[in-house]
Amino acid sequence: MLWTIVIILLVLWALGFGFGALGNIVHLLLVVAVVMVVVQLIQRRGA
């Protein structure tokens, strides 16, 4: 589920380079998604 969100955000990020404010929102969401993936990987290794 999380990987699907990350892939969708990556596609939107790539498309959002030319769209101004929308691009900025997508960049922010992409950073949040990357942080979530890193946290999930850290938790998985600790378990």
mmCIF entry with sequence, helices, sheets and N, C-alpha, C, O atoms, coordinates in Angstrom:
data_MODEL
# 
_entry.id   MODEL 
# 
_entity.id                         1 
_entity.type                       polymer 
_entity.pdbx_number_of_molecules   1 
# 
_entity_poly.entity_id                      1 
_entity_poly.type                           'polypeptide(L)' 
_entity_poly.nstd_linkage                   no 
_entity_poly.nstd_monomer                   no 
_entity_poly.pdbx_seq_one_letter_code       MLWTIVIILLVLWALGFGFGALGNIVHLLLVVAVVMVVVQLIQRRGA 
_entity_poly.pdbx_seq_one_letter_code_can   MLWTIVIILLVLWALGFGFGALGNIVHLLLVVAVVMVVVQLIQRRGA 
_entity_poly.pdbx_strand_id                 A 
# 
loop_
_entity_poly_seq.entity_id 
_entity_poly_seq.num 
_entity_poly_seq.mon_id 
_entity_poly_seq.hetero 
1 1  MET n 
1 2  LEU n 
1 3  TRP n 
1 4  THR n 
1 5  ILE n 
1 6  VAL n 
1 7  ILE n 
1 8  ILE n 
1 9  LEU n 
1 10 LEU n 
1 11 VAL n 
1 12 LEU n 
1 13 TRP n 
1 14 ALA n 
1 15 LEU n 
1 16 GLY n 
1 17 PHE n 
1 18 GLY n 
1 19 PHE n 
1 20 GLY n 
1 21 ALA n 
1 22 LEU n 
1 23 GLY n 
1 24 ASN n 
1 25 ILE n 
1 26 VAL n 
1 27 HIS n 
1 28 LEU n 
1 29 LEU n 
1 30 LEU n 
1 31 VAL n 
1 32 VAL n 
1 33 ALA n 
1 34 VAL n 
1 35 VAL n 
1 36 MET n 
1 37 VAL n 
1 38 VAL n 
1 39 VAL n 
1 40 GLN n 
1 41 LEU n 
1 42 ILE n 
1 43 GLN n 
1 44 ARG n 
1 45 ARG n 
1 46 GLY n 
1 47 ALA n 
# 
_struct_asym.id          A 
_struct_asym.entity_id   1 
# 
loop_
_struct_conf.conf_type_id 
_struct_conf.id 
_struct_conf.pdbx_PDB_helix_id 
_struct_conf.beg_label_comp_id 
_struct_conf.beg_label_asym_id 
_struct_conf.beg_label_seq_id 
_struct_conf.pdbx_beg_PDB_ins_code 
_struct_conf.end_label_comp_id 
_struct_conf.end_label_asym_id 
_struct_conf.end_label_seq_id 
_struct_conf.pdbx_end_PDB_ins_code 
_struct_conf.beg_auth_comp_id 
_struct_conf.beg_auth_asym_id 
_struct_conf.beg_auth_seq_id 
_struct_conf.end_auth_comp_id 
_struct_conf.end_auth_asym_id 
_struct_conf.end_auth_seq_id 
_struct_conf.pdbx_PDB_helix_class 
_struct_conf.details 
_struct_conf.pdbx_PDB_helix_length 
HELX_P HELX_P1 AA1 LEU A 2  ? LEU A 15 ? LEU A 2  LEU A 15 1 ? 14 
HELX_P HELX_P2 AA2 GLY A 16 ? GLY A 18 ? GLY A 16 GLY A 18 5 ? 3  
HELX_P HELX_P3 AA3 ALA A 21 ? GLY A 46 ? ALA A 21 GLY A 46 1 ? 26 
# 
_struct_conf_type.id          HELX_P 
_struct_conf_type.criteria    ? 
_struct_conf_type.reference   ? 
# 
loop_
_atom_site.group_PDB 
_atom_site.id 
_atom_site.type_symbol 
_atom_site.label_atom_id 
_atom_site.label_alt_id 
_atom_site.label_comp_id 
_atom_site.label_asym_id 
_atom_site.label_entity_id 
_atom_site.label_seq_id 
_atom_site.pdbx_PDB_ins_code 
_atom_site.Cartn_x 
_atom_site.Cartn_y 
_atom_site.Cartn_z 
_atom_site.occupancy 
_atom_site.B_iso_or_equiv 
_atom_site.pdbx_formal_charge 
_atom_site.auth_seq_id 
_atom_site.auth_comp_id 
_atom_site.auth_asym_id 
_atom_site.auth_atom_id 
_atom_site.pdbx_PDB_model_num 
ATOM 1   N N  . MET A 1 1  ? 0.825  -1.198 0.000   1.00 0.00 ? 1  MET A N  1 
ATOM 2   C CA . MET A 1 1  ? 0.000  0.000  0.000   1.00 0.00 ? 1  MET A CA 1 
ATOM 3   C C  . MET A 1 1  ? 0.869  1.262  0.000   1.00 0.00 ? 1  MET A C  1 
ATOM 4   O O  . MET A 1 1  ? 0.649  2.186  -0.784  1.00 0.00 ? 1  MET A O  1 
ATOM 5   N N  . LEU A 1 2  ? 1.851  1.280  0.887   1.00 0.00 ? 2  LEU A N  1 
ATOM 6   C CA . LEU A 1 2  ? 2.718  2.457  0.989   1.00 0.00 ? 2  LEU A CA 1 
ATOM 7   C C  . LEU A 1 2  ? 3.543  2.628  -0.277  1.00 0.00 ? 2  LEU A C  1 
ATOM 8   O O  . LEU A 1 2  ? 3.762  3.749  -0.736  1.00 0.00 ? 2  LEU A O  1 
ATOM 9   N N  . TRP A 1 3  ? 3.999  1.512  -0.841  1.00 0.00 ? 3  TRP A N  1 
ATOM 10  C CA . TRP A 1 3  ? 4.796  1.597  -2.064  1.00 0.00 ? 3  TRP A CA 1 
ATOM 11  C C  . TRP A 1 3  ? 3.965  2.134  -3.221  1.00 0.00 ? 3  TRP A C  1 
ATOM 12  O O  . TRP A 1 3  ? 4.489  2.851  -4.073  1.00 0.00 ? 3  TRP A O  1 
ATOM 13  N N  . THR A 1 4  ? 2.682  1.800  -3.266  1.00 0.00 ? 4  THR A N  1 
ATOM 14  C CA . THR A 1 4  ? 1.796  2.322  -4.308  1.00 0.00 ? 4  THR A CA 1 
ATOM 15  C C  . THR A 1 4  ? 1.677  3.831  -4.200  1.00 0.00 ? 4  THR A C  1 
ATOM 16  O O  . THR A 1 4  ? 1.707  4.532  -5.212  1.00 0.00 ? 4  THR A O  1 
ATOM 17  N N  . ILE A 1 5  ? 1.543  4.331  -2.991  1.00 0.00 ? 5  ILE A N  1 
ATOM 18  C CA . ILE A 1 5  ? 1.458  5.772  -2.772  1.00 0.00 ? 5  ILE A CA 1 
ATOM 19  C C  . ILE A 1 5  ? 2.748  6.453  -3.202  1.00 0.00 ? 5  ILE A C  1 
ATOM 20  O O  . ILE A 1 5  ? 2.720  7.514  -3.825  1.00 0.00 ? 5  ILE A O  1 
ATOM 21  N N  . VAL A 1 6  ? 3.881  5.839  -2.866  1.00 0.00 ? 6  VAL A N  1 
ATOM 22  C CA . VAL A 1 6  ? 5.172  6.417  -3.238  1.00 0.00 ? 6  VAL A CA 1 
ATOM 23  C C  . VAL A 1 6  ? 5.310  6.488  -4.758  1.00 0.00 ? 6  VAL A C  1 
ATOM 24  O O  . VAL A 1 6  ? 5.775  7.498  -5.287  1.00 0.00 ? 6  VAL A O  1 
ATOM 25  N N  . ILE A 1 7  ? 4.916  5.435  -5.462  1.00 0.00 ? 7  ILE A N  1 
ATOM 26  C CA . ILE A 1 7  ? 5.015  5.428  -6.926  1.00 0.00 ? 7  ILE A CA 1 
ATOM 27  C C  . ILE A 1 7  ? 4.107  6.483  -7.536  1.00 0.00 ? 7  ILE A C  1 
ATOM 28  O O  . ILE A 1 7  ? 4.508  7.183  -8.466  1.00 0.00 ? 7  ILE A O  1 
ATOM 29  N N  . ILE A 1 8  ? 2.880  6.607  -7.022  1.00 0.00 ? 8  ILE A N  1 
ATOM 30  C CA . ILE A 1 8  ? 1.960  7.630  -7.522  1.00 0.00 ? 8  ILE A CA 1 
ATOM 31  C C  . ILE A 1 8  ? 2.536  9.023  -7.294  1.00 0.00 ? 8  ILE A C  1 
ATOM 32  O O  . ILE A 1 8  ? 2.464  9.881  -8.175  1.00 0.00 ? 8  ILE A O  1 
ATOM 33  N N  . LEU A 1 9  ? 3.106  9.246  -6.116  1.00 0.00 ? 9  LEU A N  1 
ATOM 34  C CA . LEU A 1 9  ? 3.695  10.556 -5.829  1.00 0.00 ? 9  LEU A CA 1 
ATOM 35  C C  . LEU A 1 9  ? 4.900  10.839 -6.715  1.00 0.00 ? 9  LEU A C  1 
ATOM 36  O O  . LEU A 1 9  ? 5.111  11.981 -7.124  1.00 0.00 ? 9  LEU A O  1 
ATOM 37  N N  . LEU A 1 10 ? 5.687  9.822  -7.014  1.00 0.00 ? 10 LEU A N  1 
ATOM 38  C CA . LEU A 1 10 ? 6.830  10.013 -7.912  1.00 0.00 ? 10 LEU A CA 1 
ATOM 39  C C  . LEU A 1 10 ? 6.359  10.436 -9.308  1.00 0.00 ? 10 LEU A C  1 
ATOM 40  O O  . LEU A 1 10 ? 6.956  11.315 -9.929  1.00 0.00 ? 10 LEU A O  1 
ATOM 41  N N  . VAL A 1 11 ? 5.294  9.809  -9.792  1.00 0.00 ? 11 VAL A N  1 
ATOM 42  C CA . VAL A 1 11 ? 4.755  10.177 -11.106 1.00 0.00 ? 11 VAL A CA 1 
ATOM 43  C C  . VAL A 1 11 ? 4.216  11.595 -11.073 1.00 0.00 ? 11 VAL A C  1 
ATOM 44  O O  . VAL A 1 11 ? 4.482  12.380 -11.983 1.00 0.00 ? 11 VAL A O  1 
ATOM 45  N N  . LEU A 1 12 ? 3.461  11.931 -10.037 1.00 0.00 ? 12 LEU A N  1 
ATOM 46  C CA . LEU A 1 12 ? 2.923  13.290 -9.920  1.00 0.00 ? 12 LEU A CA 1 
ATOM 47  C C  . LEU A 1 12 ? 4.043  14.311 -9.777  1.00 0.00 ? 12 LEU A C  1 
ATOM 48  O O  . LEU A 1 12 ? 3.953  15.418 -10.309 1.00 0.00 ? 12 LEU A O  1 
ATOM 49  N N  . TRP A 1 13 ? 5.102  13.937 -9.057  1.00 0.00 ? 13 TRP A N  1 
ATOM 50  C CA . TRP A 1 13 ? 6.251  14.824 -8.884  1.00 0.00 ? 13 TRP A CA 1 
ATOM 51  C C  . TRP A 1 13 ? 6.903  15.105 -10.226 1.00 0.00 ? 13 TRP A C  1 
ATOM 52  O O  . TRP A 1 13 ? 7.248  16.247 -10.530 1.00 0.00 ? 13 TRP A O  1 
ATOM 53  N N  . ALA A 1 14 ? 7.071  14.061 -11.029 1.00 0.00 ? 14 ALA A N  1 
ATOM 54  C CA . ALA A 1 14 ? 7.674  14.226 -12.349 1.00 0.00 ? 14 ALA A CA 1 
ATOM 55  C C  . ALA A 1 14 ? 6.801  15.118 -13.229 1.00 0.00 ? 14 ALA A C  1 
ATOM 56  O O  . ALA A 1 14 ? 7.317  15.935 -13.991 1.00 0.00 ? 14 ALA A O  1 
ATOM 57  N N  . LEU A 1 15 ? 5.490  14.965 -13.128 1.00 0.00 ? 15 LEU A N  1 
ATOM 58  C CA . LEU A 1 15 ? 4.574  15.792 -13.913 1.00 0.00 ? 15 LEU A CA 1 
ATOM 59  C C  . LEU A 1 15 ? 4.468  17.213 -13.357 1.00 0.00 ? 15 LEU A C  1 
ATOM 60  O O  . LEU A 1 15 ? 4.175  18.154 -14.095 1.00 0.00 ? 15 LEU A O  1 
ATOM 61  N N  . GLY A 1 16 ? 4.706  17.361 -12.064 1.00 0.00 ? 16 GLY A N  1 
ATOM 62  C CA . GLY A 1 16 ? 4.473  18.631 -11.394 1.00 0.00 ? 16 GLY A CA 1 
ATOM 63  C C  . GLY A 1 16 ? 5.571  19.663 -11.556 1.00 0.00 ? 16 GLY A C  1 
ATOM 64  O O  . GLY A 1 16 ? 5.434  20.784 -11.066 1.00 0.00 ? 16 GLY A O  1 
ATOM 65  N N  . PHE A 1 17 ? 6.663  19.314 -12.235 1.00 0.00 ? 17 PHE A N  1 
ATOM 66  C CA . PHE A 1 17 ? 7.760  20.270 -12.401 1.00 0.00 ? 17 PHE A CA 1 
ATOM 67  C C  . PHE A 1 17 ? 7.300  21.540 -13.110 1.00 0.00 ? 17 PHE A C  1 
ATOM 68  O O  . PHE A 1 17 ? 7.796  22.625 -12.809 1.00 0.00 ? 17 PHE A O  1 
ATOM 69  N N  . GLY A 1 18 ? 6.360  21.422 -14.047 1.00 0.00 ? 18 GLY A N  1 
ATOM 70  C CA . GLY A 1 18 ? 5.940  22.592 -14.805 1.00 0.00 ? 18 GLY A CA 1 
ATOM 71  C C  . GLY A 1 18 ? 4.670  23.250 -14.307 1.00 0.00 ? 18 GLY A C  1 
ATOM 72  O O  . GLY A 1 18 ? 4.138  24.135 -14.977 1.00 0.00 ? 18 GLY A O  1 
ATOM 73  N N  . PHE A 1 19 ? 4.167  22.844 -13.147 1.00 0.00 ? 19 PHE A N  1 
ATOM 74  C CA . PHE A 1 19 ? 2.847  23.321 -12.728 1.00 0.00 ? 19 PHE A CA 1 
ATOM 75  C C  . PHE A 1 19 ? 2.860  24.235 -11.502 1.00 0.00 ? 19 PHE A C  1 
ATOM 76  O O  . PHE A 1 19 ? 1.826  24.389 -10.853 1.00 0.00 ? 19 PHE A O  1 
ATOM 77  N N  . GLY A 1 20 ? 3.983  24.835 -11.172 1.00 0.00 ? 20 GLY A N  1 
ATOM 78  C CA . GLY A 1 20 ? 4.034  25.833 -10.108 1.00 0.00 ? 20 GLY A CA 1 
ATOM 79  C C  . GLY A 1 20 ? 3.638  25.324 -8.746  1.00 0.00 ? 20 GLY A C  1 
ATOM 80  O O  . GLY A 1 20 ? 4.310  24.457 -8.188  1.00 0.00 ? 20 GLY A O  1 
ATOM 81  N N  . ALA A 1 21 ? 2.551  25.851 -8.197  1.00 0.00 ? 21 ALA A N  1 
ATOM 82  C CA . ALA A 1 21 ? 2.126  25.542 -6.826  1.00 0.00 ? 21 ALA A CA 1 
ATOM 83  C C  . ALA A 1 21 ? 1.808  24.061 -6.664  1.00 0.00 ? 21 ALA A C  1 
ATOM 84  O O  . ALA A 1 21 ? 2.113  23.474 -5.626  1.00 0.00 ? 21 ALA A O  1 
ATOM 85  N N  . LEU A 1 22 ? 1.204  23.456 -7.670  1.00 0.00 ? 22 LEU A N  1 
ATOM 86  C CA . LEU A 1 22 ? 0.909  22.025 -7.600  1.00 0.00 ? 22 LEU A CA 1 
ATOM 87  C C  . LEU A 1 22 ? 2.193  21.228 -7.443  1.00 0.00 ? 22 LEU A C  1 
ATOM 88  O O  . LEU A 1 22 ? 2.239  20.254 -6.691  1.00 0.00 ? 22 LEU A O  1 
ATOM 89  N N  . GLY A 1 23 ? 3.230  21.642 -8.149  1.00 0.00 ? 23 GLY A N  1 
ATOM 90  C CA . GLY A 1 23 ? 4.531  20.986 -8.030  1.00 0.00 ? 23 GLY A CA 1 
ATOM 91  C C  . GLY A 1 23 ? 5.081  21.082 -6.627  1.00 0.00 ? 23 GLY A C  1 
ATOM 92  O O  . GLY A 1 23 ? 5.658  20.119 -6.120  1.00 0.00 ? 23 GLY A O  1 
ATOM 93  N N  . ASN A 1 24 ? 4.911  22.242 -5.980  1.00 0.00 ? 24 ASN A N  1 
ATOM 94  C CA . ASN A 1 24 ? 5.400  22.414 -4.613  1.00 0.00 ? 24 ASN A CA 1 
ATOM 95  C C  . ASN A 1 24 ? 4.670  21.499 -3.640  1.00 0.00 ? 24 ASN A C  1 
ATOM 96  O O  . ASN A 1 24 ? 5.286  20.926 -2.741  1.00 0.00 ? 24 ASN A O  1 
ATOM 97  N N  . ILE A 1 25 ? 3.369  21.360 -3.815  1.00 0.00 ? 25 ILE A N  1 
ATOM 98  C CA . ILE A 1 25 ? 2.585  20.479 -2.942  1.00 0.00 ? 25 ILE A CA 1 
ATOM 99  C C  . ILE A 1 25 ? 3.020  19.032 -3.136  1.00 0.00 ? 25 ILE A C  1 
ATOM 100 O O  . ILE A 1 25 ? 3.162  18.284 -2.170  1.00 0.00 ? 25 ILE A O  1 
ATOM 101 N N  . VAL A 1 26 ? 3.229  18.647 -4.382  1.00 0.00 ? 26 VAL A N  1 
ATOM 102 C CA . VAL A 1 26 ? 3.656  17.277 -4.661  1.00 0.00 ? 26 VAL A CA 1 
ATOM 103 C C  . VAL A 1 26 ? 5.046  17.018 -4.087  1.00 0.00 ? 26 VAL A C  1 
ATOM 104 O O  . VAL A 1 26 ? 5.307  15.928 -3.577  1.00 0.00 ? 26 VAL A O  1 
ATOM 105 N N  . HIS A 1 27 ? 5.940  18.003 -4.163  1.00 0.00 ? 27 HIS A N  1 
ATOM 106 C CA . HIS A 1 27 ? 7.266  17.850 -3.562  1.00 0.00 ? 27 HIS A CA 1 
ATOM 107 C C  . HIS A 1 27 ? 7.146  17.617 -2.061  1.00 0.00 ? 27 HIS A C  1 
ATOM 108 O O  . HIS A 1 27 ? 7.829  16.752 -1.513  1.00 0.00 ? 27 HIS A O  1 
ATOM 109 N N  . LEU A 1 28 ? 6.297  18.370 -1.402  1.00 0.00 ? 28 LEU A N  1 
ATOM 110 C CA . LEU A 1 28 ? 6.101  18.207 0.035   1.00 0.00 ? 28 LEU A CA 1 
ATOM 111 C C  . LEU A 1 28 ? 5.552  16.819 0.352   1.00 0.00 ? 28 LEU A C  1 
ATOM 112 O O  . LEU A 1 28 ? 6.026  16.161 1.278   1.00 0.00 ? 28 LEU A O  1 
ATOM 113 N N  . LEU A 1 29 ? 4.561  16.374 -0.408  1.00 0.00 ? 29 LEU A N  1 
ATOM 114 C CA . LEU A 1 29 ? 3.989  15.044 -0.191  1.00 0.00 ? 29 LEU A CA 1 
ATOM 115 C C  . LEU A 1 29 ? 5.020  13.955 -0.455  1.00 0.00 ? 29 LEU A C  1 
ATOM 116 O O  . LEU A 1 29 ? 5.030  12.929 0.225   1.00 0.00 ? 29 LEU A O  1 
ATOM 117 N N  . LEU A 1 30 ? 5.882  14.173 -1.435  1.00 0.00 ? 30 LEU A N  1 
ATOM 118 C CA . LEU A 1 30 ? 6.926  13.200 -1.732  1.00 0.00 ? 30 LEU A CA 1 
ATOM 119 C C  . LEU A 1 30 ? 7.903  13.066 -0.569  1.00 0.00 ? 30 LEU A C  1 
ATOM 120 O O  . LEU A 1 30 ? 8.319  11.959 -0.230  1.00 0.00 ? 30 LEU A O  1 
ATOM 121 N N  . VAL A 1 31 ? 8.266  14.176 0.033   1.00 0.00 ? 31 VAL A N  1 
ATOM 122 C CA . VAL A 1 31 ? 9.158  14.144 1.193   1.00 0.00 ? 31 VAL A CA 1 
ATOM 123 C C  . VAL A 1 31 ? 8.500  13.390 2.342   1.00 0.00 ? 31 VAL A C  1 
ATOM 124 O O  . VAL A 1 31 ? 9.153  12.594 3.017   1.00 0.00 ? 31 VAL A O  1 
ATOM 125 N N  . VAL A 1 32 ? 7.214  13.634 2.568   1.00 0.00 ? 32 VAL A N  1 
ATOM 126 C CA . VAL A 1 32 ? 6.490  12.930 3.627   1.00 0.00 ? 32 VAL A CA 1 
ATOM 127 C C  . VAL A 1 32 ? 6.476  11.426 3.338   1.00 0.00 ? 32 VAL A C  1 
ATOM 128 O O  . VAL A 1 32 ? 6.676  10.618 4.245   1.00 0.00 ? 32 VAL A O  1 
ATOM 129 N N  . ALA A 1 33 ? 6.243  11.052 2.084   1.00 0.00 ? 33 ALA A N  1 
ATOM 130 C CA . ALA A 1 33 ? 6.200  9.634  1.724   1.00 0.00 ? 33 ALA A CA 1 
ATOM 131 C C  . ALA A 1 33 ? 7.559  8.975  1.917   1.00 0.00 ? 33 ALA A C  1 
ATOM 132 O O  . ALA A 1 33 ? 7.631  7.842  2.393   1.00 0.00 ? 33 ALA A O  1 
ATOM 133 N N  . VAL A 1 34 ? 8.630  9.662  1.560   1.00 0.00 ? 34 VAL A N  1 
ATOM 134 C CA . VAL A 1 34 ? 9.968  9.105  1.738   1.00 0.00 ? 34 VAL A CA 1 
ATOM 135 C C  . VAL A 1 34 ? 10.266 8.910  3.222   1.00 0.00 ? 34 VAL A C  1 
ATOM 136 O O  . VAL A 1 34 ? 10.829 7.886  3.609   1.00 0.00 ? 34 VAL A O  1 
ATOM 137 N N  . VAL A 1 35 ? 9.900  9.871  4.046   1.00 0.00 ? 35 VAL A N  1 
ATOM 138 C CA . VAL A 1 35 ? 10.102 9.749  5.493   1.00 0.00 ? 35 VAL A CA 1 
ATOM 139 C C  . VAL A 1 35 ? 9.321  8.552  6.025   1.00 0.00 ? 35 VAL A C  1 
ATOM 140 O O  . VAL A 1 35 ? 9.833  7.803  6.858   1.00 0.00 ? 35 VAL A O  1 
ATOM 141 N N  . MET A 1 36 ? 8.087  8.363  5.555   1.00 0.00 ? 36 MET A N  1 
ATOM 142 C CA . MET A 1 36 ? 7.284  7.227  6.004   1.00 0.00 ? 36 MET A CA 1 
ATOM 143 C C  . MET A 1 36 ? 7.928  5.897  5.613   1.00 0.00 ? 36 MET A C  1 
ATOM 144 O O  . MET A 1 36 ? 7.919  4.950  6.399   1.00 0.00 ? 36 MET A O  1 
ATOM 145 N N  . VAL A 1 37 ? 8.482  5.823  4.412   1.00 0.00 ? 37 VAL A N  1 
ATOM 146 C CA . VAL A 1 37 ? 9.145  4.594  3.964   1.00 0.00 ? 37 VAL A CA 1 
ATOM 147 C C  . VAL A 1 37 ? 10.368 4.306  4.827   1.00 0.00 ? 37 VAL A C  1 
ATOM 148 O O  . VAL A 1 37 ? 10.592 3.164  5.229   1.00 0.00 ? 37 VAL A O  1 
ATOM 149 N N  . VAL A 1 38 ? 11.158 5.334  5.111   1.00 0.00 ? 38 VAL A N  1 
ATOM 150 C CA . VAL A 1 38 ? 12.348 5.151  5.944   1.00 0.00 ? 38 VAL A CA 1 
ATOM 151 C C  . VAL A 1 38 ? 11.956 4.690  7.340   1.00 0.00 ? 38 VAL A C  1 
ATOM 152 O O  . VAL A 1 38 ? 12.581 3.779  7.883   1.00 0.00 ? 38 VAL A O  1 
ATOM 153 N N  . VAL A 1 39 ? 10.949 5.294  7.921   1.00 0.00 ? 39 VAL A N  1 
ATOM 154 C CA . VAL A 1 39 ? 10.490 4.891  9.261   1.00 0.00 ? 39 VAL A CA 1 
ATOM 155 C C  . VAL A 1 39 ? 10.018 3.451  9.235   1.00 0.00 ? 39 VAL A C  1 
ATOM 156 O O  . VAL A 1 39 ? 10.316 2.688  10.155  1.00 0.00 ? 39 VAL A O  1 
ATOM 157 N N  . GLN A 1 40 ? 9.280  3.059  8.188   1.00 0.00 ? 40 GLN A N  1 
ATOM 158 C CA . GLN A 1 40 ? 8.788  1.692  8.099   1.00 0.00 ? 40 GLN A CA 1 
ATOM 159 C C  . GLN A 1 40 ? 9.955  0.697  7.980   1.00 0.00 ? 40 GLN A C  1 
ATOM 160 O O  . GLN A 1 40 ? 9.922  -0.370 8.592   1.00 0.00 ? 40 GLN A O  1 
ATOM 161 N N  . LEU A 1 41 ? 10.977 1.045  7.199   1.00 0.00 ? 41 LEU A N  1 
ATOM 162 C CA . LEU A 1 41 ? 12.133 0.171  7.071   1.00 0.00 ? 41 LEU A CA 1 
ATOM 163 C C  . LEU A 1 41 ? 12.879 0.032  8.385   1.00 0.00 ? 41 LEU A C  1 
ATOM 164 O O  . LEU A 1 41 ? 13.328 -1.060 8.733   1.00 0.00 ? 41 LEU A O  1 
ATOM 165 N N  . ILE A 1 42 ? 13.016 1.131  9.121   1.00 0.00 ? 42 ILE A N  1 
ATOM 166 C CA . ILE A 1 42 ? 13.697 1.082  10.415  1.00 0.00 ? 42 ILE A CA 1 
ATOM 167 C C  . ILE A 1 42 ? 12.906 0.214  11.398  1.00 0.00 ? 42 ILE A C  1 
ATOM 168 O O  . ILE A 1 42 ? 13.487 -0.586 12.131  1.00 0.00 ? 42 ILE A O  1 
ATOM 169 N N  . GLN A 1 43 ? 11.596 0.373  11.410  1.00 0.00 ? 43 GLN A N  1 
ATOM 170 C CA . GLN A 1 43 ? 10.774 -0.424 12.324  1.00 0.00 ? 43 GLN A CA 1 
ATOM 171 C C  . GLN A 1 43 ? 10.830 -1.909 11.966  1.00 0.00 ? 43 GLN A C  1 
ATOM 172 O O  . GLN A 1 43 ? 10.820 -2.768 12.848  1.00 0.00 ? 43 GLN A O  1 
ATOM 173 N N  . ARG A 1 44 ? 10.888 -2.200 10.673  1.00 0.00 ? 44 ARG A N  1 
ATOM 174 C CA . ARG A 1 44 ? 10.932 -3.597 10.237  1.00 0.00 ? 44 ARG A CA 1 
ATOM 175 C C  . ARG A 1 44 ? 12.238 -4.263 10.662  1.00 0.00 ? 44 ARG A C  1 
ATOM 176 O O  . ARG A 1 44 ? 12.241 -5.438 11.030  1.00 0.00 ? 44 ARG A O  1 
ATOM 177 N N  . ARG A 1 45 ? 13.347 -3.524 10.615  1.00 0.00 ? 45 ARG A N  1 
ATOM 178 C CA . ARG A 1 45 ? 14.636 -4.082 11.021  1.00 0.00 ? 45 ARG A CA 1 
ATOM 179 C C  . ARG A 1 45 ? 14.705 -4.276 12.534  1.00 0.00 ? 45 ARG A C  1 
ATOM 180 O O  . ARG A 1 45 ? 15.371 -5.193 13.015  1.00 0.00 ? 45 ARG A O  1 
ATOM 181 N N  . GLY A 1 46 ? 14.023 -3.422 13.278  1.00 0.00 ? 46 GLY A N  1 
ATOM 182 C CA . GLY A 1 46 ? 14.045 -3.524 14.733  1.00 0.00 ? 46 GLY A CA 1 
ATOM 183 C C  . GLY A 1 46 ? 13.205 -4.667 15.269  1.00 0.00 ? 46 GLY A C  1 
ATOM 184 O O  . GLY A 1 46 ? 13.411 -5.130 16.391  1.00 0.00 ? 46 GLY A O  1 
ATOM 185 N N  . ALA A 1 47 ? 12.255 -5.119 14.462  1.00 0.00 ? 47 ALA A N  1 
ATOM 186 C CA . ALA A 1 47 ? 11.327 -6.167 14.943  1.00 0.00 ? 47 ALA A CA 1 
ATOM 187 C C  . ALA A 1 47 ? 11.908 -7.550 14.813  1.00 0.00 ? 47 ALA A C  1 
ATOM 188 O O  . ALA A 1 47 ? 11.255 -8.530 15.172  1.00 0.00 ? 47 ALA A O  1 
# 
